[in-house]
């Protein structure tokens, strides 16, 4: 709850909406909060998501690199989660 509160405050919006609409901005807010350890934390989360069958990525590092990418990162992220952006078929 504390993390959610601080991320919502940093992002000036709901963190879940921010993750969906701007994955790179979400990553930056996490980095501002956790500092240099954010990549390690995200790799651990990604590993659990991969093991649970919720994320299709070659490695946890691929997930982190997608979040770091301000350009096409969002599209790649939704493919990893098997989601489509609005307007795509």
N, C-alpha and C positions, 0 to 999 in steps of 0.2 A: 504494500500500500504506500509505503514511503517513496519507493522508486517511482511508482505511478504518479504520485503527487508532484514530485520534482520534475519528472519528464513532461507532464502536462503543463507545468508552469514554464519550463524552458521552451517548449514548443509553442506555447500560447494556444493550445488546442488539445483535443483528446489524442493521447499517444498512439492509440490503435488506428485512428484515422490518419495520423501523420505517417505511421509505418506503411499503410496502404497507399497513400497518395504521394508520399515523398520519402522513400526508403533511405536515400542518402542523408536527408535532413534528420531523419530519425537516428541514423548512425552517428551523425555529428553531435546530436544531443546526448546520446549515450557516451560518446567519447569525452564530452565536456564534463559529464557526471563521474565516470569511472576513471578517466585518464588513460594512461598507456595500457592498462590491463583490459580494455574493452575488447580487443581482438581475441584474446584468450577466452574471455567469458562467452563471446559469440561463437567461437569454435566449439566450446563445450555444449552450448545450446544446439548448434547445428548438428553435432554428432548424435545427440539424443533424438532430434527430429529425423535424421537419416535412419537411425536404428529402428525407430518407431514406424517407418514407412510414410512419414508425413512430408518429407522433403526429398526431392531427387537432385542430388548434387554429387559430383565426382569426389568431393572431399569437403570437410567443414571449411577449409580455407577458401574454396570457391564461393561459398555462401558469404563469407566476410568480404571478399573482393567485390562481389555484386553490390553489397550494401555501400561500399566505399565509392562506387562508380556513380557520379552525378548524372551521367548521360543515359545510357541504355540499361542501367542497373535495374530499374523497375520492371521492365519487360522480362528480363532474364529471371528475376526473382519470382514473378508470377508463373513462369514456366516451371520453375523448380517446385512450386506449390501446386502446379497444374491448374492455375487460375488464369482467367482471361480478363484483359482490361475491357472496359465498356466500349462497345462498338466493334470489337473483334469477333470473328466467327471461326 
